[in-house]
Amino acid sequence: MDLDVKIREYQEKDLERVLELVRELESELAKKFKDIQIKSGIEDYRDRYLKMGNKYKTLVAVVDNKVVGYLMGYPSLGAPEVDNMYDILPVSPKWITPEFFLQITFVSKPYRNQGISTKLHKEIIEYARQQGHKEVYACIAKWNTPEIKVISSLKFKLKDLGYRYRLTLKL
Ligand SMILES: CC(C)(COP(=O)(O)OP(=O)(O)OC[C@H]1O[C@@H](n2cnc3c(N)ncnc32)[C@H](O)[C@@H]1OP(=O)(O)O)[C@@H](O)C(=O)NCCC(=O)NCCS
């Protein structure tokens, strides 16, 4: 039987549960990259990415009233160094960036391979379309086969950038 998954916008009440998922993601990364130490991003999630009114748009996937995954993206200025360091906030409703960037997707391990990431992506694509962005893009490392599979299945065009791909969907 298909899993009953609801996709909705992140709300403040989800904070602690999403931070649990971030810890899960970080312990997975630590197992994957054994020769490096990754400084935790928990405080950045709390103070920046998940802060209400900031540029980040976060969707969550809910199964049996439990948040089991999230996807985060933002309107991109097209310059990754500026995007990474600064948060832009439109002050005119008429202004919209051509690109919407998909920053990160995470689905808790027991819930994987049941289409949850695909559903999160479909929803964010629809959101970006409604906002008036011209394209959605992501940069994905070549080792991340599941994520490449999800995005490719949604008809993103793939560009080889050496160790990673840039995947673009025109809206
Ligand atoms: C990437 C991730 C978000 C996918 O979530 P998910 O809900 O399992 O994704 P879906 O079920 O929608 O689709 C997964 C696809 O990858 C495939 N897949 C899974 N593991 C695979 C592997 N090791 N090799 C090849 N394909 C694989 C699945 O078969 C499925 O494809 P299908 O729909 O054609 O069968 C999840 O694996 C995850 O959170 N990974 C860790 C964090 C991460 O790497 N995030 C992305 C970087 S920003």
Ligand as a Chemical Component Dictionary entry (heavy atoms), coordinates in Angstrom:
data_LIG
# 
_chem_comp.id                   LIG 
_chem_comp.type                 NON-POLYMER 
_chem_comp.pdbx_formal_charge   0 
_chem_comp.three_letter_code    LIG 
# 
loop_
_chem_comp_atom.comp_id 
_chem_comp_atom.atom_id 
_chem_comp_atom.alt_atom_id 
_chem_comp_atom.type_symbol 
_chem_comp_atom.charge 
_chem_comp_atom.model_Cartn_x 
_chem_comp_atom.model_Cartn_y 
_chem_comp_atom.model_Cartn_z 
_chem_comp_atom.pdbx_ordinal 
LIG C1  C1  C 0 18.393 11.700 -1.652 1  
LIG C2  C2  C 0 17.153 11.447 -0.806 2  
LIG C3  C3  C 0 16.575 12.804 -0.384 3  
LIG C4  C4  C 0 16.100 10.673 -1.636 4  
LIG O1  O1  O 0 14.899 10.550 -0.852 5  
LIG P1  P1  P 0 13.793 9.431  -1.152 6  
LIG O2  O2  O 0 12.515 9.865  -0.516 7  
LIG O3  O3  O 0 14.299 8.111  -0.809 8  
LIG O4  O4  O 0 13.647 9.581  -2.752 9  
LIG P2  P2  P 0 12.566 8.875  -3.703 10 
LIG O5  O5  O 0 11.952 7.706  -3.011 11 
LIG O6  O6  O 0 11.637 9.931  -4.217 12 
LIG O7  O7  O 0 13.463 8.397  -4.948 13 
LIG C5  C5  C 0 14.704 7.742  -4.729 14 
LIG C6  C6  C 0 15.188 7.115  -6.047 15 
LIG O8  O8  O 0 16.562 6.767  -5.918 16 
LIG C7  C7  C 0 16.733 5.371  -6.178 17 
LIG N1  N1  N 0 17.842 4.917  -5.341 18 
LIG C8  C8  C 0 17.895 4.866  -4.013 19 
LIG N2  N2  N 0 19.123 4.414  -3.609 20 
LIG C9  C9  C 0 19.837 4.204  -4.746 21 
LIG C10 C10 C 0 21.176 3.776  -4.979 22 
LIG N3  N3  N 0 22.027 3.489  -3.993 23 
LIG N4  N4  N 0 21.575 3.686  -6.274 24 
LIG C11 C11 C 0 20.735 4.009  -7.298 25 
LIG N5  N5  N 0 19.452 4.433  -7.116 26 
LIG C12 C12 C 0 19.036 4.528  -5.849 27 
LIG C13 C13 C 0 15.401 4.772  -5.827 28 
LIG O9  O9  O 0 15.195 3.533  -6.461 29 
LIG C14 C14 C 0 14.444 5.846  -6.370 30 
LIG O10 O10 O 0 14.324 5.786  -7.778 31 
LIG P3  P3  P 0 12.969 5.227  -8.463 32 
LIG O11 O11 O 0 11.881 6.192  -8.035 33 
LIG O12 O12 O 0 13.281 5.288  -9.917 34 
LIG O13 O13 O 0 12.773 3.865  -7.904 35 
LIG C15 C15 C 0 17.520 10.587 0.438  36 
LIG O14 O14 O 0 18.175 9.443  -0.009 37 
LIG C16 C16 C 0 18.399 11.323 1.433  38 
LIG O15 O15 O 0 17.881 12.046 2.293  39 
LIG N6  N6  N 0 19.741 11.136 1.336  40 
LIG C17 C17 C 0 20.669 11.761 2.260  41 
LIG C18 C18 C 0 20.762 13.263 2.098  42 
LIG C19 C19 C 0 21.124 13.696 0.720  43 
LIG O16 O16 O 0 22.037 13.151 0.121  44 
LIG N7  N7  N 0 20.396 14.715 0.227  45 
LIG C20 C20 C 0 20.576 15.267 -1.099 46 
LIG C21 C21 C 0 21.705 16.193 -1.187 47 
LIG S1  S1  S 0 21.194 17.813 -1.062 48 
# 
loop_
_chem_comp_bond.comp_id 
_chem_comp_bond.atom_id_1 
_chem_comp_bond.atom_id_2 
_chem_comp_bond.value_order 
_chem_comp_bond.pdbx_ordinal 
LIG C1  C2  SING 1  
LIG C2  C3  SING 2  
LIG C2  C4  SING 3  
LIG C2  C15 SING 4  
LIG C4  O1  SING 5  
LIG O1  P1  SING 6  
LIG P1  O2  DOUB 7  
LIG P1  O3  SING 8  
LIG P1  O4  SING 9  
LIG O4  P2  SING 10 
LIG P2  O5  DOUB 11 
LIG P2  O6  SING 12 
LIG P2  O7  SING 13 
LIG O7  C5  SING 14 
LIG C5  C6  SING 15 
LIG C6  O8  SING 16 
LIG C6  C14 SING 17 
LIG O8  C7  SING 18 
LIG C7  N1  SING 19 
LIG C7  C13 SING 20 
LIG N1  C8  SING 21 
LIG N1  C12 SING 22 
LIG C8  N2  DOUB 23 
LIG N2  C9  SING 24 
LIG C9  C10 SING 25 
LIG C9  C12 DOUB 26 
LIG C10 N3  SING 27 
LIG C10 N4  DOUB 28 
LIG N4  C11 SING 29 
LIG C11 N5  DOUB 30 
LIG N5  C12 SING 31 
LIG C13 O9  SING 32 
LIG C13 C14 SING 33 
LIG C14 O10 SING 34 
LIG O10 P3  SING 35 
LIG P3  O11 DOUB 36 
LIG P3  O12 SING 37 
LIG P3  O13 SING 38 
LIG C15 O14 SING 39 
LIG C15 C16 SING 40 
LIG C16 O15 DOUB 41 
LIG C16 N6  SING 42 
LIG N6  C17 SING 43 
LIG C17 C18 SING 44 
LIG C18 C19 SING 45 
LIG C19 O16 DOUB 46 
LIG C19 N7  SING 47 
LIG N7  C20 SING 48 
LIG C20 C21 SING 49 
LIG C21 S1  SING 50 
# 
